[in-house]
Amino acid sequence: MTRSRNSTAVFAVSLCEDLDRILAGISAFLKKDTRVLDEPAPSVNTSNLTDKIVELSVHAWCGTGDAEAVRADLMRQLQIVLHVKEN
């Protein structure tokens, strides 16, 4: 049995952002990254909402040795998604 660990990232997104585009970008990253396990399935959930931001929690199970790298790459992907605007 392979040992696994939940890699979690929580971040705030302005309500001015296109949330569907951001969720699609995160989901695409999670599906493409071979370190992320299919079971349990990765998830992206709204964990908080204020008048200015929505807070998202991303959970991805991966091998124990990959957890920190997966989280770091996820945060990098989020930075890319947030700074690429659709024309």
N, C-alpha and C positions, 0 to 999 in steps of 0.2 A: 504494500500500500504506500503510495506516494504521500509524503507529508505536505500539507497545504496551509496557507495562511490567507486571511482576508486582508486585502490591501484597500484602505479606505481613504478617500479624499473628500473634503467638504469645502465648498467655496460659494461665494456670493456673486450673483449676477444682477446687474442693474435691470430694473423693469423696462428700461428703454431698449434693451437688447432683444434680438430675435431669438426667443427661447427655443423655438422648434429647431432652428438652425444649429444652435449650440448643442441641444440634446442629440440631434442627428450626428454631429461631429464626434461627440463623446461615444455614442453607440457604435459608430463605424470604427473608431479606434479600438474599442473593447473587442469587437468581433474579429478585427484583423490581427491583433496582437496574439501570437501563438503561445505566449506565456500565461495568458488568461484562460482559466479552465472553463469548460462548458457547464460543468456541474460542481457546485451550485452555480447557476447562471448569474452573470454580472447584472447589477441593477443600478439605475439612476433614479433617485427619489427626491421629491421636494421635502426638505426638512424644516424649513422656516419661511415665512413670508412677512415682509413689512411693507410700508407704503413706498419704499424706494428699492428694495432688493428682494430677490428670491434666492434662498439658500438651497443648494443642491448637494446631496450626498451620493457619492459613487462608491459602490462596493464591487470588488473584483477578486475572486479567489485565484490564487496562483501558487506555484511551488514556494516553499518556505524561503529559499534562497533568492527568489525573484521579487519578493514583496516590495522592497524599497525602490528597486529599479522600475517596477511597474507603476508605483505611485509617482515617482519623479517624471516618468515619461507621460503619464496621464496629465500631470500639471503642465508640462510643456505643450502637450496637445491642446489643452484648454487655452493656453496663452495664444496659440496659433489660431484657434477657432474664434476667439474673442477679437482678434485684430484683423481678421479677414472679413471684410464687408462685402456682401453681394451687391453687384451693380445692376 
